[in-house]
Amino acid sequence: MTELADDQPKWTTLASRERRILGALVEKAKTTPDAYPLSLNALRSACNQKSNRSPQMTLDEDQIDEAIDALRQKGAVSVVQGDSRVERYRHLAYDWLGVDKTELAVMAELLLRGEQTVGELRGRAARMEPIKGISELEPVLVSLKNKGLLLYLSPPGRGAVVTHNLYGPSELDRLKRDLKLDDGAPAAAATPAAASSAAPTAPTPQAAPPAPAPADSDWRPEFAALRAEFEETITELRDEIETLRQRVEG
């Protein structure tokens, strides 16, 4: 019985502030390792920074302290003593989520931004771990889905919308309502394929014209993600410089 219990996932649902803190710790560990683990002040700046965050937050230190306590109780975060006796915080997400480094980069982006298209996710997660294209991302998404960590909010494909599965039930239901999605939406996408296979002798003369549409849309999600990435670069660098400055100061 003990072995079976040990095999069970360690992760659980997280409140919005907890998700922001965990995502920020993972991001900074990957993008500014010299400034990691983070002090409370640096963590507050990371949570509230303007780039790579959705929604924007303005957490104060008391709110962060409260969320950190919850994350520590759940086993997702630990406290370490810094050289200057200032407490610093680090994530335990590899073990807590049961993921590899690329999967963790993807999860961090989803925790920091929420739902997004596969193309957007590829461009954003690539700033933490190399992901050359959608073809490299797809097996990562499949693995995360199989682990119960990722949800498809629309049918799989280049334009698919995905999110993490660390929402509470009420939050996830609200998200689906806001996006005008329901649990049956992805399954409905299989209907046209089933219909065409059910009538193989049909002439389907109109099948050729729609063919260029997928090819035309293939580049759009990735292009949009790259454009957003370039637009955010200056702000992101400023945030990272601020994190380094805060570490030097204390």
SEGU-741659 format. One record per residue: residue number from 0; residue in three letters; x, y, z of N, C-alpha, C in turn. Coordinates in steps of 0.1 Angstrom, whole numbers, padded with zeros to 4 digits. Last residue first. Layout:
[NUM; 'Ala'; [X; Y; Z]; [X; Y; Z]; [X; Y; Z]];
...
// end
This chain:
[249; 'Gly'; [0207; 0433; -0013]; [0204; 0427; 0000]; [0196; 0414; -0002]];
[248; 'Glu'; [0217; 0444; -0035]; [0215; 0453; -0024]; [0211; 0446; -0011]];
[247; 'Val'; [0219; 0423; -0052]; [0231; 0429; -0048]; [0229; 0438; -0036]];
[246; 'Arg'; [0191; 0418; -0056]; [0200; 0408; -0050]; [0213; 0414; -0045]];
[245; 'Gln'; [0183; 0441; -0069]; [0178; 0438; -0056]; [0186; 0428; -0048]];
[244; 'Arg'; [0197; 0438; -0093]; [0200; 0449; -0084]; [0195; 0447; -0070]];
[243; 'Leu'; [0184; 0415; -0103]; [0198; 0415; -0100]; [0202; 0426; -0091]];
[242; 'Thr'; [0158; 0426; -0107]; [0160; 0415; -0098]; [0175; 0413; -0094]];
[241; 'Glu'; [0164; 0446; -0126]; [0159; 0450; -0113]; [0161; 0438; -0103]];
[240; 'Ile'; [0171; 0429; -0147]; [0182; 0438; -0142]; [0177; 0443; -0128]];
[239; 'Glu'; [0147; 0418; -0152]; [0158; 0409; -0148]; [0169; 0418; -0142]];
[238; 'Asp'; [0132; 0440; -0161]; [0128; 0433; -0149]; [0139; 0424; -0143]];
[237; 'Arg'; [0146; 0446; -0184]; [0145; 0456; -0173]; [0142; 0449; -0160]];
[236; 'Leu'; [0140; 0424; -0199]; [0154; 0427; -0195]; [0155; 0437; -0184]];
[235; 'Glu'; [0113; 0428; -0203]; [0118; 0416; -0196]; [0132; 0418; -0191]];
[234; 'Thr'; [0112; 0451; -0218]; [0106; 0451; -0205]; [0111; 0439; -0197]];
[233; 'Ile'; [0125; 0441; -0241]; [0131; 0452; -0234]; [0125; 0452; -0220]];
[232; 'Thr'; [0108; 0419; -0250]; [0122; 0417; -0246]; [0127; 0428; -0238]];
[231; 'Glu'; [0082; 0421; -0259]; [0084; 0421; -0245]; [0099; 0421; -0240]];
[230; 'Glu'; [0084; 0421; -0286]; [0079; 0433; -0280]; [0081; 0433; -0265]];
[229; 'Phe'; [0094; 0395; -0290]; [0102; 0406; -0293]; [0098; 0419; -0286]];
[228; 'Glu'; [0070; 0381; -0282]; [0083; 0379; -0275]; [0093; 0390; -0278]];
[227; 'Ala'; [0052; 0389; -0301]; [0050; 0392; -0287]; [0063; 0391; -0279]];
[226; 'Arg'; [0064; 0377; -0323]; [0062; 0391; -0323]; [0060; 0396; -0308]];
[225; 'Leu'; [0062; 0350; -0316]; [0075; 0356; -0318]; [0074; 0371; -0317]];
[224; 'Ala'; [0034; 0346; -0316]; [0042; 0344; -0304]; [0056; 0351; -0305]];
[223; 'Ala'; [0028; 0351; -0342]; [0022; 0360; -0332]; [0030; 0359; -0319]];
[222; 'Phe'; [0042; 0330; -0355]; [0046; 0344; -0358]; [0040; 0354; -0347]];
[221; 'Glu'; [0028; 0308; -0344]; [0042; 0310; -0341]; [0047; 0324; -0344]];
[220; 'Pro'; [0002; 0312; -0355]; [0004; 0312; -0341]; [0019; 0315; -0337]];
[219; 'Arg'; [0009; 0313; -0384]; [0003; 0325; -0377]; [0005; 0324; -0362]];
[218; 'Trp'; [0017; 0292; -0399]; [0027; 0301; -0394]; [0022; 0311; -0384]];
[217; 'Asp'; [-0006; 0278; -0406]; [0004; 0271; -0398]; [0013; 0281; -0392]];
[216; 'Ser'; [-0025; 0290; -0422]; [-0026; 0293; -0408]; [-0015; 0287; -0400]];
[215; 'Asp'; [-0020; 0279; -0447]; [-0019; 0294; -0445]; [-0018; 0298; -0431]];
[214; 'Ala'; [-0025; 0253; -0443]; [-0012; 0257; -0446]; [-0010; 0271; -0443]];
[213; 'Pro'; [-0053; 0254; -0438]; [-0044; 0250; -0428]; [-0030; 0254; -0430]];
[212; 'Ala'; [-0061; 0264; -0465]; [-0063; 0272; -0452]; [-0054; 0267; -0441]];
[211; 'Pro'; [-0057; 0247; -0487]; [-0047; 0258; -0484]; [-0049; 0265; -0471]];
[210; 'Ala'; [-0081; 0230; -0486]; [-0067; 0225; -0482]; [-0057; 0236; -0479]];
[209; 'Pro'; [-0105; 0239; -0494]; [-0102; 0242; -0481]; [-0087; 0239; -0477]];
[208; 'Pro'; [-0105; 0230; -0523]; [-0103; 0244; -0519]; [-0100; 0247; -0504]];
[207; 'Ala'; [-0109; 0201; -0522]; [-0096; 0207; -0525]; [-0095; 0222; -0521]];
[206; 'Ala'; [-0135; 0195; -0515]; [-0125; 0191; -0506]; [-0112; 0199; -0509]];
[205; 'Gln'; [-0156; 0198; -0532]; [-0152; 0210; -0525]; [-0141; 0207; -0516]];
[204; 'Pro'; [-0163; 0173; -0542]; [-0155; 0182; -0551]; [-0150; 0194; -0543]];
[203; 'Thr'; [-0172; 0146; -0530]; [-0165; 0157; -0523]; [-0157; 0167; -0531]];
[202; 'Pro'; [-0183; 0122; -0539]; [-0173; 0129; -0547]; [-0165; 0140; -0540]];
[201; 'Ala'; [-0185; 0094; -0517]; [-0189; 0107; -0520]; [-0179; 0114; -0528]];
[200; 'Thr'; [-0174; 0071; -0508]; [-0177; 0071; -0522]; [-0182; 0085; -0526]];
[199; 'Pro'; [-0172; 0072; -0480]; [-0160; 0073; -0488]; [-0162; 0074; -0503]];
[198; 'Ala'; [-0187; 0081; -0456]; [-0192; 0082; -0469]; [-0180; 0083; -0479]];
[197; 'Ala'; [-0173; 0080; -0432]; [-0186; 0072; -0433]; [-0191; 0072; -0447]];
[196; 'Ser'; [-0153; 0097; -0434]; [-0150; 0083; -0435]; [-0162; 0075; -0437]];
[195; 'Ser'; [-0168; 0121; -0431]; [-0161; 0119; -0444]; [-0157; 0104; -0445]];
[194; 'Ala'; [-0176; 0119; -0404]; [-0186; 0119; -0415]; [-0180; 0116; -0428]];
[193; 'Ala'; [-0153; 0119; -0390]; [-0161; 0107; -0390]; [-0171; 0107; -0401]];
[192; 'Ala'; [-0145; 0145; -0396]; [-0136; 0134; -0400]; [-0144; 0121; -0401]];
[191; 'Pro'; [-0165; 0160; -0383]; [-0163; 0161; -0398]; [-0155; 0149; -0403]];
[190; 'Thr'; [-0162; 0152; -0355]; [-0174; 0148; -0363]; [-0172; 0149; -0378]];
[189; 'Ala'; [-0142; 0161; -0340]; [-0139; 0148; -0347]; [-0151; 0145; -0356]];
[188; 'Ala'; [-0151; 0183; -0327]; [-0142; 0185; -0338]; [-0139; 0173; -0346]];
[187; 'Ala'; [-0164; 0174; -0304]; [-0172; 0178; -0316]; [-0163; 0180; -0328]];
[186; 'Ala'; [-0144; 0171; -0285]; [-0149; 0159; -0292]; [-0157; 0163; -0305]];
[185; 'Pro'; [-0140; 0198; -0277]; [-0130; 0191; -0284]; [-0135; 0179; -0292]];
[184; 'Ala'; [-0167; 0203; -0265]; [-0162; 0211; -0277]; [-0151; 0203; -0284]];
[183; 'Gly'; [-0177; 0192; -0242]; [-0179; 0185; -0254]; [-0173; 0191; -0266]];
[182; 'Asp'; [-0171; 0210; -0221]; [-0164; 0197; -0222]; [-0166; 0189; -0235]];
[181; 'Asp'; [-0170; 0242; -0237]; [-0176; 0232; -0228]; [-0169; 0219; -0230]];
[180; 'Leu'; [-0165; 0278; -0239]; [-0161; 0264; -0242]; [-0169; 0255; -0233]];
[179; 'Lys'; [-0163; 0305; -0235]; [-0174; 0299; -0243]; [-0171; 0285; -0247]];
[178; 'Leu'; [-0145; 0315; -0219]; [-0140; 0313; -0233]; [-0151; 0307; -0242]];
[177; 'Asp'; [-0160; 0317; -0196]; [-0155; 0329; -0202]; [-0150; 0327; -0216]];
[176; 'Arg'; [-0164; 0289; -0192]; [-0176; 0298; -0195]; [-0171; 0311; -0202]];
[175; 'Lys'; [-0139; 0281; -0186]; [-0145; 0276; -0198]; [-0157; 0284; -0202]];
[174; 'Leu'; [-0134; 0296; -0163]; [-0126; 0298; -0174]; [-0133; 0293; -0187]];
[173; 'Arg'; [-0153; 0284; -0146]; [-0155; 0298; -0149]; [-0146; 0302; -0162]];
[172; 'Asp'; [-0143; 0259; -0143]; [-0156; 0260; -0149]; [-0158; 0275; -0154]];
[171; 'Leu'; [-0119; 0265; -0130]; [-0118; 0259; -0144]; [-0132; 0261; -0151]];
[170; 'Glu'; [-0128; 0275; -0106]; [-0120; 0284; -0115]; [-0120; 0278; -0129]];
[169; 'Ser'; [-0140; 0252; -0095]; [-0149; 0264; -0098]; [-0141; 0274; -0108]];
[168; 'Pro'; [-0118; 0234; -0092]; [-0129; 0231; -0101]; [-0138; 0244; -0105]];
[167; 'Gly'; [-0086; 0252; -0094]; [-0097; 0246; -0086]; [-0109; 0243; -0096]];
[166; 'Tyr'; [-0059; 0246; -0117]; [-0071; 0253; -0112]; [-0079; 0245; -0103]];
[165; 'Leu'; [-0040; 0230; -0127]; [-0039; 0233; -0113]; [-0049; 0242; -0108]];
[164; 'Asn'; [-0036; 0223; -0154]; [-0047; 0217; -0146]; [-0046; 0219; -0131]];
[163; 'His'; [-0030; 0248; -0179]; [-0026; 0239; -0168]; [-0038; 0233; -0161]];
[162; 'Thr'; [-0041; 0249; -0213]; [-0038; 0255; -0200]; [-0034; 0244; -0190]];
[161; 'Val'; [-0045; 0257; -0248]; [-0042; 0248; -0237]; [-0040; 0256; -0224]];
[160; 'Val'; [-0059; 0257; -0280]; [-0057; 0264; -0267]; [-0055; 0255; -0256]];
[159; 'Ala'; [-0046; 0251; -0313]; [-0052; 0246; -0300]; [-0049; 0255; -0289]];
[158; 'Gly'; [-0035; 0255; -0337]; [-0042; 0266; -0331]; [-0049; 0262; -0318]];
[157; 'Arg'; [-0023; 0230; -0343]; [-0015; 0242; -0342]; [-0022; 0253; -0335]];
[156; 'Gly'; [-0040; 0206; -0321]; [-0036; 0211; -0334]; [-0028; 0224; -0332]];
[155; 'Pro'; [-0070; 0195; -0303]; [-0055; 0195; -0306]; [-0052; 0199; -0320]];
[154; 'Pro'; [-0098; 0216; -0297]; [-0093; 0204; -0303]; [-0078; 0205; -0306]];
[153; 'Ser'; [-0095; 0234; -0265]; [-0100; 0233; -0279]; [-0093; 0221; -0285]];
[152; 'Leu'; [-0082; 0231; -0242]; [-0095; 0238; -0242]; [-0102; 0239; -0255]];
[151; 'Tyr'; [-0065; 0205; -0228]; [-0068; 0211; -0241]; [-0082; 0218; -0239]];
[150; 'Leu'; [-0045; 0207; -0199]; [-0058; 0205; -0205]; [-0059; 0212; -0218]];
[149; 'Leu'; [-0020; 0191; -0179]; [-0024; 0200; -0189]; [-0037; 0196; -0195]];
[148; 'Leu'; [-0015; 0171; -0160]; [-0011; 0185; -0157]; [-0016; 0195; -0167]];
[147; 'Gly'; [-0018; 0144; -0163]; [-0030; 0151; -0158]; [-0027; 0166; -0155]];
[146; 'Lys'; [0000; 0131; -0177]; [0003; 0132; -0163]; [-0009; 0140; -0156]];
[145; 'Asn'; [-0009; 0134; -0203]; [-0010; 0121; -0197]; [-0007; 0121; -0182]];
[144; 'Lys'; [-0002; 0161; -0206]; [-0016; 0157; -0206]; [-0018; 0143; -0199]];
[143; 'Leu'; [0025; 0159; -0207]; [0019; 0167; -0196]; [0004; 0163; -0195]];
[142; 'Ser'; [0028; 0144; -0230]; [0033; 0139; -0218]; [0026; 0146; -0206]];
[141; 'Val'; [0017; 0162; -0249]; [0011; 0149; -0247]; [0015; 0143; -0234]];
[140; 'Leu'; [0036; 0183; -0247]; [0022; 0185; -0243]; [0014; 0172; -0241]];
[139; 'Val'; [0058; 0170; -0257]; [0058; 0175; -0243]; [0044; 0177; -0238]];
[138; 'Pro'; [0051; 0165; -0283]; [0053; 0153; -0274]; [0053; 0158; -0259]];
[137; 'Glu'; [0049; 0193; -0292]; [0037; 0184; -0292]; [0039; 0172; -0283]];
[136; 'Leu'; [0073; 0206; -0295]; [0065; 0209; -0283]; [0054; 0198; -0281]];
[135; 'Glu'; [0084; 0198; -0318]; [0092; 0195; -0306]; [0083; 0197; -0294]];
[134; 'Ser'; [0066; 0209; -0336]; [0068; 0194; -0336]; [0076; 0190; -0324]];
[133; 'Ile'; [0068; 0236; -0332]; [0056; 0229; -0327]; [0058; 0214; -0326]];
[132; 'Gly'; [0103; 0241; -0324]; [0091; 0243; -0332]; [0080; 0235; -0326]];
[131; 'Lys'; [0124; 0241; -0306]; [0126; 0247; -0319]; [0113; 0249; -0327]];
[130; 'Ile'; [0130; 0250; -0276]; [0120; 0243; -0282]; [0119; 0248; -0296]];
[129; 'Pro'; [0152; 0253; -0249]; [0151; 0253; -0263]; [0140; 0244; -0268]];
[128; 'Glu'; [0138; 0271; -0221]; [0144; 0258; -0226]; [0142; 0258; -0241]];
[127; 'Met'; [0131; 0298; -0219]; [0136; 0290; -0208]; [0143; 0277; -0211]];
[126; 'Arg'; [0121; 0306; -0243]; [0130; 0315; -0236]; [0136; 0309; -0224]];
[125; 'Ala'; [0102; 0288; -0250]; [0115; 0286; -0256]; [0125; 0296; -0250]];
[124; 'Ala'; [0078; 0295; -0240]; [0085; 0286; -0232]; [0100; 0284; -0237]];
[123; 'Arg'; [0070; 0313; -0261]; [0073; 0318; -0248]; [0081; 0308; -0239]];
[122; 'Gly'; [0067; 0297; -0284]; [0076; 0308; -0284]; [0079; 0313; -0270]];
[121; 'Arg'; [0048; 0278; -0274]; [0061; 0274; -0279]; [0071; 0285; -0278]];
[120; 'Leu'; [0026; 0294; -0268]; [0033; 0287; -0257]; [0047; 0282; -0262]];
[119; 'Glu'; [0017; 0302; -0293]; [0022; 0312; -0283]; [0030; 0305; -0272]];
[118; 'Gly'; [0010; 0277; -0303]; [0021; 0285; -0310]; [0026; 0295; -0300]];
[117; 'Val'; [-0011; 0269; -0287]; [0002; 0261; -0287]; [0013; 0269; -0293]];
[116; 'Thr'; [-0025; 0297; -0269]; [-0024; 0288; -0280]; [-0011; 0280; -0280]];
[115; 'Gln'; [-0034; 0297; -0234]; [-0028; 0303; -0246]; [-0027; 0292; -0257]];
[114; 'Glu'; [-0042; 0303; -0200]; [-0045; 0297; -0213]; [-0039; 0304; -0224]];
[113; 'Gly'; [-0016; 0316; -0179]; [-0028; 0309; -0181]; [-0030; 0304; -0195]];
[112; 'Arg'; [0008; 0328; -0172]; [0000; 0334; -0182]; [-0014; 0328; -0184]];
[111; 'Leu'; [0022; 0312; -0153]; [0024; 0327; -0153]; [0014; 0334; -0162]];
[110; 'Leu'; [0015; 0286; -0158]; [0012; 0292; -0145]; [0013; 0307; -0145]];
[109; 'Leu'; [0025; 0284; -0184]; [0010; 0283; -0182]; [0006; 0288; -0169]];
[108; 'Glu'; [0052; 0287; -0179]; [0045; 0296; -0188]; [0030; 0296; -0186]];
[107; 'Ala'; [0056; 0264; -0163]; [0058; 0277; -0158]; [0051; 0288; -0166]];
[106; 'Met'; [0051; 0243; -0181]; [0042; 0245; -0170]; [0043; 0259; -0164]];
[105; 'Val'; [0073; 0246; -0198]; [0059; 0248; -0203]; [0050; 0250; -0192]];
[104; 'Ala'; [0094; 0241; -0180]; [0093; 0254; -0187]; [0079; 0256; -0192]];
[103; 'Leu'; [0088; 0214; -0174]; [0086; 0224; -0164]; [0086; 0238; -0170]];
[102; 'Glu'; [0093; 0201; -0198]; [0079; 0201; -0193]; [0077; 0212; -0182]];
[101; 'Thr'; [0121; 0205; -0198]; [0112; 0212; -0208]; [0098; 0212; -0204]];
[100; 'Lys'; [0129; 0191; -0175]; [0131; 0205; -0176]; [0123; 0212; -0186]];
[99; 'Asp'; [0102; 0168; -0164]; [0116; 0171; -0168]; [0117; 0186; -0170]];
[98; 'Val'; [0081; 0162; -0134]; [0084; 0166; -0148]; [0098; 0168; -0151]];
[97; 'Gly'; [0066; 0162; -0110]; [0071; 0149; -0117]; [0074; 0152; -0131]];
[96; 'Leu'; [0058; 0182; -0093]; [0050; 0179; -0105]; [0054; 0166; -0112]];
[95; 'Trp'; [0078; 0178; -0073]; [0064; 0180; -0070]; [0054; 0177; -0081]];
[94; 'Asp'; [0102; 0177; -0086]; [0097; 0165; -0079]; [0082; 0166; -0076]];
[93; 'Tyr'; [0102; 0202; -0098]; [0106; 0190; -0106]; [0100; 0178; -0099]];
[92; 'Ala'; [0096; 0221; -0078]; [0086; 0217; -0088]; [0089; 0205; -0096]];
[91; 'Leu'; [0103; 0234; -0056]; [0106; 0220; -0056]; [0098; 0214; -0067]];
[90; 'His'; [0119; 0267; -0056]; [0108; 0258; -0059]; [0113; 0243; -0058]];
[89; 'Arg'; [0130; 0288; -0029]; [0132; 0280; -0041]; [0121; 0271; -0044]];
[88; 'Tyr'; [0138; 0318; -0013]; [0128; 0308; -0016]; [0132; 0301; -0029]];
[87; 'Arg'; [0156; 0330; 0017]; [0153; 0330; 0002]; [0145; 0318; -0001]];
[86; 'Glu'; [0162; 0352; 0043]; [0155; 0340; 0038]; [0153; 0341; 0023]];
[85; 'Val'; [0194; 0364; 0051]; [0181; 0367; 0045]; [0174; 0354; 0040]];
[84; 'Arg'; [0219; 0359; 0058]; [0209; 0355; 0067]; [0195; 0360; 0063]];
[83; 'Ser'; [0236; 0363; 0037]; [0233; 0375; 0045]; [0222; 0372; 0056]];
[82; 'Asp'; [0234; 0339; 0023]; [0247; 0343; 0030]; [0245; 0354; 0039]];
[81; 'Gly'; [0201; 0325; 0032]; [0211; 0331; 0023]; [0224; 0335; 0031]];
[80; 'Gln'; [0184; 0295; 0038]; [0191; 0307; 0044]; [0202; 0312; 0035]];
[79; 'Val'; [0154; 0287; 0021]; [0168; 0285; 0023]; [0174; 0297; 0030]];
[78; 'Val'; [0123; 0270; 0019]; [0130; 0282; 0023]; [0145; 0278; 0026]];
[77; 'Ser'; [0104; 0256; -0009]; [0112; 0255; 0004]; [0119; 0268; 0007]];
[76; 'Val'; [0074; 0244; -0024]; [0084; 0255; -0022]; [0091; 0252; -0009]];
[75; 'Ala'; [0056; 0223; -0024]; [0061; 0228; -0037]; [0072; 0239; -0036]];
[74; 'Gly'; [0043; 0212; -0002]; [0056; 0206; -0007]; [0061; 0211; -0020]];
[73; 'Lys'; [0022; 0223; 0010]; [0019; 0214; -0001]; [0032; 0208; -0007]];
[72; 'Gln'; [0035; 0240; 0028]; [0027; 0229; 0033]; [0024; 0219; 0023]];
[71; 'Arg'; [0046; 0258; 0009]; [0055; 0250; 0017]; [0047; 0238; 0023]];
[70; 'Leu'; [0022; 0270; 0000]; [0031; 0262; -0010]; [0040; 0253; -0002]];
[69; 'Ala'; [0014; 0284; 0023]; [0006; 0273; 0017]; [0014; 0264; 0008]];
[68; 'Asp'; [0036; 0301; 0026]; [0033; 0291; 0037]; [0024; 0280; 0031]];
[67; 'Ile'; [0033; 0316; 0003]; [0044; 0308; 0005]; [0042; 0297; 0015]];
[66; 'Ala'; [0009; 0330; 0009]; [0009; 0320; -0002]; [0021; 0311; -0001]];
[65; 'Glu'; [0018; 0346; 0030]; [0007; 0337; 0032]; [0007; 0326; 0021]];
[64; 'Asp'; [0038; 0361; 0017]; [0042; 0353; 0028]; [0031; 0342; 0031]];
[63; 'Ile'; [0023; 0375; -0002]; [0033; 0365; -0007]; [0036; 0356; 0005]];
[62; 'Gln'; [0008; 0391; 0015]; [0001; 0382; 0006]; [0011; 0371; 0001]];
[61; 'Asp'; [0029; 0406; 0027]; [0020; 0398; 0035]; [0013; 0387; 0027]];
[60; 'Glu'; [0039; 0420; 0005]; [0047; 0410; 0011]; [0039; 0401; 0020]];
[59; 'Asp'; [0014; 0422; -0022]; [0023; 0428; -0012]; [0030; 0416; -0004]];
[58; 'Leu'; [0009; 0421; -0057]; [0009; 0414; -0044]; [0019; 0422; -0035]];
[57; 'Thr'; [-0005; 0429; -0081]; [0002; 0438; -0073]; [0002; 0432; -0059]];
[56; 'Met'; [-0006; 0415; -0115]; [-0009; 0414; -0100]; [0000; 0425; -0093]];
[55; 'Gln'; [-0021; 0408; -0146]; [-0012; 0416; -0138]; [-0016; 0415; -0123]];
[54; 'Pro'; [-0030; 0374; -0153]; [-0032; 0388; -0153]; [-0021; 0395; -0145]];
[53; 'Ser'; [0000; 0373; -0169]; [-0014; 0375; -0171]; [-0022; 0367; -0161]];
[52; 'Arg'; [0033; 0381; -0178]; [0024; 0379; -0167]; [0010; 0382; -0172]];
[51; 'Asn'; [0054; 0391; -0194]; [0053; 0377; -0192]; [0043; 0373; -0180]];
[50; 'Ser'; [0060; 0422; -0176]; [0062; 0414; -0188]; [0059; 0399; -0184]];
[49; 'Lys'; [0057; 0434; -0151]; [0047; 0437; -0162]; [0048; 0428; -0174]];
[48; 'Gln'; [0059; 0418; -0119]; [0065; 0424; -0131]; [0054; 0425; -0142]];
[47; 'Asn'; [0050; 0406; -0096]; [0043; 0418; -0100]; [0048; 0424; -0113]];
[46; 'Cys'; [0067; 0385; -0091]; [0053; 0382; -0092]; [0046; 0394; -0098]];
[45; 'Ala'; [0092; 0398; -0089]; [0090; 0388; -0100]; [0075; 0385; -0102]];
[44; 'Ser'; [0088; 0414; -0067]; [0090; 0420; -0080]; [0088; 0410; -0091]];
[43; 'Arg'; [0086; 0393; -0048]; [0075; 0402; -0050]; [0076; 0409; -0063]];
[42; 'Leu'; [0112; 0382; -0050]; [0100; 0374; -0054]; [0088; 0383; -0056]];
[41; 'Ala'; [0127; 0403; -0040]; [0129; 0399; -0054]; [0117; 0391; -0059]];
[40; 'Asn'; [0117; 0402; -0013]; [0116; 0414; -0021]; [0117; 0411; -0036]];
[39; 'Leu'; [0125; 0377; -0005]; [0111; 0380; -0005]; [0108; 0392; -0014]];
[38; 'Ser'; [0150; 0363; -0027]; [0146; 0370; -0015]; [0131; 0373; -0016]];
[37; 'Leu'; [0154; 0333; -0046]; [0149; 0347; -0045]; [0146; 0351; -0031]];
[36; 'Pro'; [0183; 0313; -0053]; [0170; 0315; -0049]; [0167; 0330; -0047]];
[35; 'Tyr'; [0192; 0335; -0081]; [0183; 0325; -0075]; [0190; 0317; -0065]];
[34; 'Ala'; [0208; 0349; -0097]; [0200; 0357; -0087]; [0190; 0348; -0080]];
[33; 'Asp'; [0218; 0331; -0115]; [0228; 0338; -0105]; [0220; 0346; -0094]];
[32; 'Pro'; [0197; 0324; -0131]; [0201; 0315; -0121]; [0211; 0321; -0111]];
[31; 'Thr'; [0175; 0336; -0147]; [0185; 0344; -0139]; [0190; 0335; -0128]];
[30; 'Thr'; [0160; 0316; -0159]; [0164; 0327; -0167]; [0175; 0336; -0160]];
[29; 'Lys'; [0154; 0295; -0141]; [0159; 0292; -0154]; [0165; 0304; -0161]];
[28; 'Ala'; [0146; 0308; -0118]; [0156; 0298; -0117]; [0162; 0294; -0130]];
[27; 'Lys'; [0126; 0324; -0128]; [0138; 0330; -0124]; [0149; 0320; -0122]];
[26; 'Glu'; [0106; 0304; -0133]; [0111; 0312; -0144]; [0124; 0318; -0140]];
[25; 'Val'; [0101; 0293; -0108]; [0106; 0284; -0119]; [0113; 0293; -0129]];
[24; 'Leu'; [0091; 0316; -0095]; [0103; 0309; -0090]; [0109; 0300; -0101]];
[23; 'Ala'; [0068; 0321; -0110]; [0079; 0331; -0110]; [0092; 0324; -0105]];
[22; 'Gly'; [0052; 0298; -0105]; [0057; 0301; -0118]; [0068; 0310; -0119]];
[21; 'Leu'; [0048; 0301; -0077]; [0055; 0290; -0082]; [0061; 0292; -0096]];
[20; 'Ile'; [0034; 0326; -0077]; [0047; 0325; -0070]; [0055; 0313; -0075]];
[19; 'Arg'; [0011; 0320; -0092]; [0020; 0331; -0096]; [0034; 0329; -0090]];
[18; 'Arg'; [0000; 0300; -0077]; [0004; 0297; -0090]; [0014; 0307; -0095]];
[17; 'Glu'; [-0006; 0314; -0054]; [0003; 0303; -0053]; [0008; 0300; -0067]];
[16; 'Arg'; [-0026; 0331; -0064]; [-0013; 0337; -0059]; [-0003; 0326; -0058]];
[15; 'Ser'; [-0046; 0313; -0071]; [-0040; 0321; -0081]; [-0027; 0327; -0076]];
[14; 'Ala'; [-0041; 0280; -0055]; [-0048; 0293; -0057]; [-0040; 0302; -0066]];
[13; 'Leu'; [-0038; 0248; -0070]; [-0032; 0259; -0064]; [-0041; 0272; -0065]];
[12; 'Thr'; [-0042; 0212; -0066]; [-0046; 0225; -0071]; [-0040; 0236; -0063]];
[11; 'Thr'; [-0011; 0193; -0064]; [-0026; 0195; -0062]; [-0029; 0208; -0067]];
[10; 'Trp'; [0014; 0167; -0067]; [0008; 0181; -0070]; [-0007; 0181; -0067]];
[9; 'Lys'; [0022; 0142; -0065]; [0024; 0150; -0053]; [0016; 0163; -0055]];
[8; 'Pro'; [0007; 0112; -0077]; [0012; 0125; -0079]; [0012; 0133; -0066]];
[7; 'Gln'; [0017; 0080; -0063]; [0006; 0090; -0066]; [0013; 0104; -0068]];
[6; 'Asp'; [0036; 0063; -0054]; [0035; 0065; -0068]; [0025; 0076; -0072]];
[5; 'Asp'; [0032; 0061; -0027]; [0044; 0069; -0031]; [0043; 0072; -0046]];
[4; 'Ala'; [0010; 0045; -0027]; [0008; 0058; -0023]; [0020; 0067; -0027]];
[3; 'Leu'; [0022; 0021; -0035]; [0012; 0027; -0043]; [0010; 0042; -0040]];
[2; 'Glu'; [0038; 0016; -0013]; [0044; 0019; -0026]; [0034; 0025; -0035]];
[1; 'Thr'; [0020; 0012; 0008]; [0028; 0024; 0008]; [0034; 0027; -0005]];
[0; 'Met'; [0008; -0012; 0000]; [0000; 0000; 0000]; [0009; 0013; 0000]];
// end
